[in-house]
Amino acid sequence: MSNHPELPHLNQAGHVHMVDVGAKSETRRRATAEGRLETRSDIVALVKAGDAPKGDVLAVARVAGVMAAKKTADLIPLAHPIPLVKVGVDIALEEEAFHVVADVETVARTGVEMEALTAVSAALLTLYDMLKSRDRAMAITQVRLLSKSGGRSGEFRRKDE
């Protein structure tokens, strides 16, 4: 058990470790995260028209998000490998941005917040990669958890939404 209950990844000696979730019950857990890629309106119009130089930018970014969610434990050192039962990645085109939302579900002993955040991040990075030849000044912003449910800590929903 950690001497730092607010930091469960620290053991009694203060060293980093993977949290033991073996005693937890398997429950249905869900997390939703979002993020934005801010760009110019002509870049959004280019993608909307299907004229991006590297092809179907939105489809590739969605697939990247799904793949990243499945690889979260390989990317985030203390994340548990968990079976995912659903990963959805939606991308909305705004006037000067792409808004990415990832919704991830599992039936496991630990939550999927990191998987949702990883899916959003990978989708945003993929959008950036596929569009950087047209706008290197794009900015990835507002990557954040919107909600989570399931498990011992219960429900979380951003209050500023």
C-alpha positions in Angstrom: 0.0 0.0 0.0 1.2 3.5 -0.8 2.1 6.0 1.8 0.7 8.5 -0.7 -3.0 7.5 -1.2 -3.3 10.4 -3.7 -0.4 8.9 -5.7 -1.1 5.2 -5.9 1.8 4.6 -8.2 4.2 5.1 -5.3 5.0 2.3 -2.9 5.8 2.7 0.8 9.4 3.5 0.0 8.3 6.2 -2.4 9.3 4.2 -5.5 7.2 4.0 -8.7 5.4 0.7 -9.2 2.4 -0.6 -11.1 -0.7 -0.6 -8.9 -2.0 -4.0 -7.9 -5.6 -4.3 -9.2 -5.8 -8.0 -8.5 -8.3 -7.7 -5.7 -10.7 -5.4 -7.6 -13.8 -6.7 -9.3 -14.2 -6.8 -13.0 -16.8 -4.2 -13.9 -17.8 -2.4 -17.1 -15.8 0.8 -17.3 -16.0 3.6 -19.8 -14.0 6.8 -20.4 -14.4 9.7 -22.9 -11.7 12.1 -23.8 -11.3 15.0 -26.2 -8.8 17.2 -27.9 -8.4 19.8 -30.7 -6.1 20.5 -33.5 -6.2 24.2 -34.2 -5.4 25.2 -37.7 -6.6 27.6 -40.5 -10.0 27.5 -42.1 -8.5 26.7 -45.5 -6.9 23.5 -44.0 -10.3 22.4 -42.7 -11.9 23.2 -46.0 -9.2 21.1 -47.8 -10.0 18.1 -45.6 -13.7 18.6 -45.9 -13.4 18.6 -49.7 -11.3 15.4 -49.7 -8.4 17.2 -51.2 -5.7 16.6 -48.6 -2.4 15.7 -50.2 -2.1 12.4 -48.2 -5.6 11.1 -48.8 -8.5 10.4 -46.4 -7.0 12.2 -43.4 -10.0 11.6 -41.1 -10.2 7.9 -41.7 -6.5 7.4 -41.1 -6.7 9.5 -37.9 -9.6 7.5 -36.6 -7.8 4.2 -37.2 -4.7 5.6 -35.5 -6.8 6.5 -32.5 -8.2 3.0 -32.3 -4.8 1.4 -32.7 -3.2 3.6 -30.1 -6.0 2.8 -27.5 -5.1 -0.9 -28.0 -1.4 -0.1 -27.4 -1.7 2.1 -24.4 0.1 -0.3 -22.0 3.0 -0.4 -24.4 3.2 3.4 -24.4 2.4 4.5 -20.9 4.8 2.7 -18.5 2.4 2.0 -15.6 -0.8 1.4 -17.5 -2.2 -2.1 -17.2 -2.8 -4.0 -20.4 -6.6 -4.4 -20.5 -9.0 -5.9 -23.0 -11.0 -3.3 -24.8 -14.6 -4.0 -25.8 -15.2 -0.7 -27.7 -13.1 2.1 -29.1 -14.8 4.9 -31.0 -13.0 7.9 -32.4 -15.1 10.8 -33.8 -13.7 13.8 -35.5 -15.7 16.9 -36.0 -14.7 19.7 -38.4 -15.0 23.2 -37.0 -14.3 26.5 -38.7 -10.6 26.5 -37.7 -10.1 23.2 -35.9 -10.6 19.5 -35.8 -12.3 18.3 -32.6 -11.5 14.7 -31.7 -13.5 12.7 -29.2 -12.7 9.1 -28.1 -15.0 6.8 -26.2 -13.5 3.6 -24.8 -15.0 0.7 -22.9 -13.8 -2.4 -21.1 -14.9 -5.0 -18.7 -11.9 -5.1 -16.4 -10.4 -4.4 -13.0 -9.1 -0.9 -13.9 -10.4 2.0 -15.9 -9.8 3.2 -19.5 -9.0 6.8 -19.0 -5.5 6.4 -20.3 -6.8 4.5 -23.4 -9.2 7.3 -24.2 -6.6 10.0 -23.8 -4.1 8.0 -25.8 -6.6 7.5 -28.6 -7.3 11.2 -28.8 -3.6 12.1 -28.7 -2.7 9.6 -31.5 -5.6 10.8 -33.7 -4.5 14.4 -33.2 -0.8 13.6 -33.9 -1.9 11.8 -37.1 -3.9 14.7 -38.3 -0.9 17.0 -37.6 1.4 14.6 -39.5 -0.9 14.3 -42.5 -1.5 18.1 -42.7 1.9 19.6 -41.6 3.0 20.2 -45.2 0.2 22.8 -45.4 0.3 24.3 -41.9 3.2 23.8 -39.5 1.7 26.2 -37.1 -1.1 23.9 -36.1 -1.6 23.4 -32.3 -2.8 20.4 -30.4 -4.8 21.7 -27.5 -7.3 20.8 -24.8 -6.5 17.1 -24.5 -8.5 16.1 -21.5 -10.8 13.6 -19.9 -14.4 14.4 -20.2 -16.0 11.6 -18.2 -15.4 8.1 -16.7 -17.7 5.5 -15.2 -17.4 2.2 -13.5 -15.1 1.0 -10.8 -14.5 1.9 -7.1 -14.0 5.6 -7.7 -17.4 5.9 -9.4 -18.5 8.6 -11.9 -16.5 11.6 -13.1 -17.8 14.3 -15.4 -16.1 17.5 -16.2 -18.0 20.3 -14.5 -16.9 23.0 -17.0 -18.8 21.4 -19.8 
